[in-house]
Amino acid sequence: MKIQSTKIDAFKGKFGGEVVSPGDEAYDDARKIWNAMIDKHPALIVRCITTSDVVLAVNFARDNELLLAVRGGGHNIAGSAMCDDGIVIDLSQMKAASVDPVARRVTIEGGATLADLDASTQAHGLATPLGINSTTGVAGLTLGGGFGWLSRKHGMTIDNLESAEVVTAAGEVVRASDTEHPDLFWALRGGSGNFGVVTHFEFRLHPVGPDVLSGLIVYPIAAAKSVLRQYREFLAQAPDALSVWAVLRQAPPLPFLPEAVHGTGMIALALLYADDPKLGEPLIDPLRKFGTPLGEHVGVQPYTAWQQAFDPLLTPGARNYWKSHNFSTLQDGLFDAVIESIENLPSPQCEIFFGAIGGATTRPAPESAAYAHRDAQFVMNVHGRWQEPADDERCIGWAREFFKASAPFASGGVYVNFLTADEGDRVRSAYGPNYDRLAQVKRTYDPDNLFRMNQNIQPA
């Protein structure tokens, strides 16, 4: 719907940040997000700088019956950070962090990226479990559950969330924690962006780094089945402090790989040991003996450097389409399917990875937070990535085909942050047995479904 210019002028008069409209010089840049397949044209993009700005924007959207999207890092694969014709609350200017090293806590604003959070906490040799691409937004990652290199030892991102400041659909600012608005706090931990705009997160921190043992050991795709079988056995015995992911793709031009293998199929074991690097060395040695590696790059480096190691493969501006399953075990039939898929890659940027979680992520009860998938030992992502719109059909088809081939081996759940825009039919799978309780909380805090640009939970 068209917004009256007098109403926009009145809103601008009270708003502290920047309001970007179609026709403004900044507009096209402001509506770009990580996934280049998303091409939406909001009526207004409001770049908030305070919680008060967010309250104003929420009230404006609700009172004018505007479609509302919330942009944190703008990294969500489904493109929920943007909408057509409505209003976008853009938090990207709100990145401030405050660390209490004695209490081991950090409070950070809702527009921060993982790099922002890591930089603030690593100054004190502390960290909380986050994802694997430093340009990802803290907000979206956390609200969907959040996992990464530290999760086997320290749990999901939400398992380390202490409290959140939330602007509700009614425009109220509330603090959600175990003792204040506990039902909302429960729902925020895995219920995605359904319940309000989180302007501040408070996380528990753990001693990590600043230097960690981490890196890659790369094998040829011909050895993939044998490597994957040994990987499965190895991880079943590995300590929680050791995280090893398996990534299958074409070899990028990494300096430690012979030039002759660039562009050929590979399986990389990506690892991080979260304790004293000296203790990790003998633990990772068996990973080098799964066959004859093409090369390796493993050593002691800053934790922040490893957190950014995959950024060059995940830069903004490419076209991306994902499919994902959770697995409680990895079966041989799955290995056959994944190898066949990697031998038929539609683009050199496509990959399939198995993110090993387990350990501390499996210990909370499935109903302890909205994120229910405590049986997941691995989260698989089929990452379709390419440059040209002409390749959409081929690359999306490839991702869907492998998704179908791997389904018989999956455990049924799915990580909500990996769902694309066309997977509304999987929303119940994403929230699992907690869906009905989430719908009740939604009715309390957002009865009119103002926050619906997400993997949406309908109010009960």
C-alpha positions in Angstrom: 0.0 0.0 0.0 1.1 3.6 -0.6 2.2 5.5 2.4 1.1 9.2 2.6 4.1 11.5 2.3 2.8 13.5 5.3 3.0 10.4 7.5 6.5 9.7 6.3 7.6 13.3 7.0 6.1 13.1 10.5 8.0 9.8 11.1 11.3 11.2 9.8 10.9 14.2 12.2 11.1 11.8 15.2 13.4 9.2 13.8 17.1 9.4 14.8 18.6 7.3 12.0 18.5 7.5 8.3 15.3 6.9 6.2 16.1 5.6 2.7 13.3 5.7 0.0 13.1 4.6 -3.6 14.9 7.2 -5.8 17.5 8.0 -3.0 21.1 7.5 -4.0 21.6 5.0 -1.2 18.5 3.0 -2.0 19.9 0.3 -4.3 22.8 -0.5 -2.0 20.5 -0.5 1.0 18.3 -3.1 -0.5 21.1 -5.5 -1.5 21.6 -8.4 0.8 24.0 -11.4 0.8 22.0 -13.6 -1.5 21.9 -12.0 -5.0 18.7 -14.0 -5.9 16.8 -11.7 -3.6 15.7 -8.6 -5.5 13.0 -6.8 -3.4 11.9 -3.1 -3.4 10.7 -1.9 0.0 8.8 1.4 0.2 11.1 2.5 3.1 14.4 1.3 4.6 14.9 2.8 8.1 18.4 2.5 9.4 18.0 2.6 13.2 20.6 3.8 15.6 18.8 3.3 18.9 16.2 1.1 20.5 13.9 4.1 20.4 14.2 4.2 16.6 13.2 0.6 16.4 10.1 1.3 18.6 9.1 4.2 16.3 9.6 2.0 13.2 7.6 -1.0 14.6 4.7 1.4 15.6 4.8 3.0 12.2 4.6 -0.3 10.4 1.8 -1.6 12.6 -0.3 1.6 12.6 0.0 1.9 8.8 -0.6 -1.8 8.2 2.7 -2.1 6.4 4.6 -5.3 5.6 7.6 -5.4 8.0 11.0 -7.0 7.5 13.9 -6.9 9.9 17.5 -6.8 8.6 20.3 -7.8 11.0 23.3 -9.0 8.9 21.2 -9.5 5.8 22.7 -13.0 5.4 19.5 -15.1 5.6 19.3 -17.4 2.6 15.6 -17.0 2.2 15.9 -13.2 2.0 13.7 -12.4 4.9 15.6 -9.2 5.6 13.8 -7.5 2.7 10.2 -7.1 1.5 8.4 -5.6 -1.4 6.5 -2.3 -0.8 6.7 -2.5 3.0 9.2 -1.1 5.6 12.6 -2.6 6.4 13.9 -2.1 9.9 17.7 -2.1 9.2 19.8 -2.7 12.3 23.1 -2.7 10.5 24.2 0.6 12.2 23.7 -0.9 15.7 26.8 -3.0 16.4 28.1 -1.8 19.8 29.4 -4.4 22.2 30.2 -4.3 25.8 32.3 -7.0 27.5 32.5 -7.8 31.2 35.6 -10.1 31.3 35.2 -10.9 35.0 31.6 -12.0 34.8 32.4 -13.5 31.3 29.4 -11.8 29.6 29.0 -9.7 26.5 26.1 -7.5 25.5 25.9 -6.7 21.8 23.4 -4.8 19.6 21.2 -6.5 17.1 22.9 -5.4 13.9 26.3 -6.8 14.8 28.1 -9.4 12.7 30.0 -12.4 14.0 33.2 -10.5 13.3 32.0 -7.7 15.5 31.2 -10.0 18.4 34.5 -12.0 18.0 36.6 -8.9 17.9 35.1 -7.5 21.2 35.3 -10.8 23.1 38.7 -12.1 21.8 40.3 -8.9 23.1 39.8 -10.7 26.5 40.5 -14.3 25.3 36.8 -15.1 25.4 34.2 -16.3 22.9 30.8 -17.8 22.6 29.7 -20.3 19.9 28.8 -18.6 16.6 28.7 -19.6 13.0 31.5 -20.1 10.4 31.2 -17.0 8.2 32.2 -13.8 10.0 29.9 -11.5 7.9 26.8 -13.4 9.2 24.5 -11.4 11.5 24.5 -12.3 15.2 20.7 -11.8 15.4 19.5 -14.1 12.7 22.1 -16.8 13.6 21.1 -16.7 17.3 17.3 -16.6 16.8 17.5 -19.8 14.6 19.7 -21.7 17.1 23.3 -21.0 16.0 26.1 -23.5 15.8 29.8 -23.5 14.8 33.3 -24.6 15.7 32.8 -24.2 19.5 29.3 -25.9 19.7 30.5 -29.4 20.5 32.2 -28.0 23.6 30.0 -25.1 24.6 26.6 -25.8 23.0 24.4 -24.0 20.5 24.6 -20.2 20.4 21.2 -20.1 22.1 22.5 -22.3 24.9 24.8 -19.4 25.8 22.1 -16.6 25.6 21.5 -15.0 29.0 19.0 -12.4 28.0 17.6 -10.3 25.2 16.1 -6.8 24.9 13.1 -7.1 22.5 10.8 -4.6 20.9 7.4 -6.4 20.6 4.7 -5.9 18.0 2.9 -3.6 20.5 6.0 -1.3 20.5 7.0 -2.3 24.0 10.6 -2.8 25.1 10.9 -5.9 27.3 13.8 -7.8 28.7 13.5 -11.6 28.2 15.5 -14.0 30.3 14.9 -17.1 32.5 13.2 -14.9 35.1 11.6 -12.1 33.0 9.1 -13.0 30.2 10.5 -16.6 30.3 8.0 -17.8 27.7 9.3 -15.2 25.2 12.9 -16.0 26.2 12.1 -19.7 25.5 10.7 -18.8 22.1 13.5 -16.5 21.0 16.0 -19.4 21.4 15.2 -21.1 18.0 11.9 -19.5 17.0 13.5 -17.3 14.4 12.4 -13.7 14.0 8.7 -14.4 14.9 8.4 -12.6 18.2 9.9 -9.1 17.9 13.0 -7.2 17.1 15.9 -8.1 19.3 18.0 -4.9 19.9 20.4 -6.3 22.4 21.7 -9.8 23.1 23.6 -10.9 26.3 25.8 -14.0 26.0 27.8 -16.1 28.3 31.5 -16.3 27.3 34.2 -19.0 27.6 37.9 -18.9 27.6 39.0 -19.5 23.9 42.2 -18.7 22.2 43.3 -16.1 21.3 45.3 -18.8 19.4 43.8 -22.1 18.4 44.8 -25.2 16.6 42.8 -25.2 13.3 43.0 -25.8 9.6 42.2 -28.0 6.6 43.4 -31.5 5.6 42.4 -32.2 1.9 41.9 -35.5 0.2 41.0 -36.3 -3.4 37.4 -37.1 -4.2 38.4 -40.6 -5.3 39.2 -41.3 -1.6 35.9 -39.7 -0.3 34.0 -42.9 0.7 37.0 -44.3 2.6 37.6 -40.8 4.2 34.0 -40.4 5.2 33.8 -43.8 6.8 36.9 -43.1 8.8 35.6 -39.6 9.7 32.4 -41.2 11.0 34.4 -43.6 13.3 36.8 -40.9 14.4 34.1 -38.4 15.4 32.3 -41.1 17.4 35.3 -41.1 19.7 36.5 -37.5 19.5 36.4 -35.2 22.5 33.9 -32.4 22.6 36.7 -29.8 22.3 37.6 -31.1 18.8 35.3 -30.1 15.9 35.8 -31.6 12.5 33.6 -30.8 9.5 33.6 -32.5 6.1 33.4 -30.3 3.0 33.0 -31.8 -0.5 33.5 -29.5 -3.5 35.9 -28.6 -6.3 39.3 -27.6 -4.9 39.6 -23.8 -4.9 43.1 -22.4 -5.8 44.4 -22.7 -2.2 48.2 -22.0 -2.0 48.9 -25.3 -0.1 47.4 -27.4 -2.9 49.3 -28.4 -6.0 48.1 -26.4 -9.0 47.2 -29.6 -10.9 44.4 -30.3 -8.4 42.7 -26.9 -8.5 39.2 -27.3 -9.9 39.2 -31.1 -9.2 36.9 -32.8 -6.7 38.1 -32.9 -3.1 36.9 -33.7 0.4 38.4 -31.3 3.0 38.4 -32.0 6.8 38.1 -28.6 8.5 39.0 -28.7 12.1 39.3 -26.6 15.3 40.5 -27.7 18.7 39.1 -25.5 21.4 41.6 -26.2 24.2 45.4 -26.0 24.5 46.8 -26.5 21.0 49.6 -28.7 22.4 47.0 -31.2 23.6 45.2 -31.1 20.2 48.2 -32.1 18.1 48.2 -35.8 18.9 44.4 -35.9 18.7 44.2 -34.6 15.2 47.1 -36.8 13.9 44.8 -39.7 12.8 43.0 -37.4 10.4 46.2 -37.2 8.3 46.2 -41.0 7.9 42.8 -41.5 6.3 44.6 -41.9 2.9 47.2 -39.8 1.0 46.3 -36.1 1.5 46.5 -33.7 -1.4 47.8 -31.1 1.1 47.1 -29.6 4.5 47.2 -26.3 6.2 46.9 -26.9 9.9 48.5 -24.9 12.6 48.1 -22.5 15.6 46.5 -19.3 14.5 44.2 -16.6 16.0 40.7 -17.8 16.6 39.4 -14.7 14.7 41.5 -15.7 11.7 39.9 -19.2 11.6 36.4 -17.6 12.0 37.1 -15.7 8.8 38.8 -18.5 6.9 35.7 -19.4 4.8 34.7 -15.8 4.1 36.4 -15.7 0.6 34.1 -18.6 -0.5 31.0 -16.9 0.9 31.3 -13.3 -0.3 28.0 -11.4 -1.0 26.7 -10.9 -4.5 26.5 -14.5 -5.7 23.3 -16.4 -6.4 22.7 -18.9 -3.6 20.2 -21.8 -3.1 20.4 -24.2 -0.2 18.8 -27.5 0.9 19.5 -29.0 4.3 18.9 -32.1 6.4 19.8 -33.1 10.0 21.4 -36.5 10.6 21.7 -38.5 13.8 24.1 -40.9 12.0 25.9 -40.9 8.7 25.2 -44.0 6.6 27.2 -45.5 3.7 24.2 -45.0 1.4 24.4 -41.2 2.1 28.2 -41.3 1.2 27.4 -42.9 -2.2 24.7 -40.2 -2.9 27.0 -37.3 -1.9 29.9 -38.5 -4.0 27.7 -38.9 -7.0 26.4 -35.4 -6.5 29.9 -33.9 -6.2 30.9 -35.6 -9.4 28.0 -33.7 -11.2 28.5 -30.2 -9.8 26.7 -27.6 -11.8 29.1 -24.8 -10.8 32.6 -24.7 -9.3 31.3 -22.8 -6.3 28.7 -25.4 -5.2 29.5 -27.6 -2.2 28.0 -30.0 0.3 29.2 -29.9 3.9 28.5 -31.9 7.0 28.7 -29.7 10.1 29.5 -31.9 13.1 27.6 -30.8 16.2 26.8 -33.3 18.9 28.6 -33.1 22.2 27.2 -30.3 24.3 24.5 -29.5 21.7 22.7 -32.8 22.5 22.5 -32.4 26.3 19.6 -30.0 26.8 16.1 -31.5 26.6 14.4 -30.9 23.2 11.7 -28.8 25.0 14.2 -26.7 27.0 14.3 -24.0 24.2 12.4 -23.5 21.0 15.3 -25.2 19.1 14.2 -28.8 19.3 16.8 -30.8 17.3 18.9 -32.2 20.1 19.3 -35.5 18.4 21.2 -33.9 15.5 24.8 -35.0 15.3 25.4 -33.5 11.9 23.7 -30.6 10.0 24.2 -31.0 6.2 23.9 -28.1 3.9 23.7 -28.5 0.1 25.1 -25.1 -0.9 24.2 -24.2 -4.5 26.2 -21.1 -5.5 26.7 -19.5 -8.9 26.9 -16.2 -10.7 24.5 -16.0 -13.6 20.7 -16.0 -13.6 20.8 -18.2 -16.7 22.2 -21.0 -14.4 19.4 -20.8 -11.9 17.4 -23.8 -13.1 20.4 -26.1 -13.4 21.9 -25.2 -10.0 18.7 -25.3 -8.1 17.8 -28.6 -9.8 21.1 -30.1 -8.6 20.5 -29.0 -5.0 17.0 -30.4 -5.0 18.1 -33.7 -6.6 20.7 -34.4 -3.9 18.3 -33.3 -1.2 15.9 -35.9 -2.4 18.6 -38.6 -2.7 19.8 -37.9 0.9 16.4 -37.7 2.5 16.1 -41.5 3.3 19.2 -41.2 5.6 18.1 -38.0 7.4 16.6 -37.7 10.9 13.6 -35.6 9.8 14.4 -32.2 11.4 16.0 -29.2 9.7 17.9 -26.2 10.8 15.6 -23.2 10.3 18.4 -20.8 9.2 19.1 -23.1 6.2 15.5 -23.0 4.8 15.0 -21.2 1.6 12.0 -19.0 0.7 10.2 -21.9 -1.1 10.2 -24.3 1.8 7.2 -23.1 3.8 6.1 -26.8 3.8 9.0 -27.5 6.1 8.3 -24.9 8.8 6.9 -27.5 11.1 9.9 -29.7 10.6 12.1 -26.8 11.5 10.4 -26.2 14.8 9.6 -29.8 15.5 7.5 -30.8 18.5 7.8 -27.2 19.9 5.7 -25.7 17.1 2.4 -25.7 19.0 3.9 -24.0 22.1 5.6 -21.5 19.8 2.2 -20.7 18.2 0.8 -19.9 21.8 3.7 -17.6 22.5 3.2 -16.0 19.1 -0.4 -15.3 20.0 0.7 -13.5 23.2 3.4 -11.3 21.7 2.4 -10.9 18.1 -1.3 -11.9 17.7 -1.7 -10.1 14.3 1.5 -11.7 12.9 3.2 -8.4 12.2 6.5 -10.3 12.2 5.8 -12.6 9.3 8.8 -12.1 7.0 10.5 -15.2 8.3 9.9 -19.0 8.5 6.6 -18.0 9.9 4.8 -19.4 13.0 1.0 -18.6 12.8 -0.4 -17.3 16.0 -2.5 -20.0 17.7 
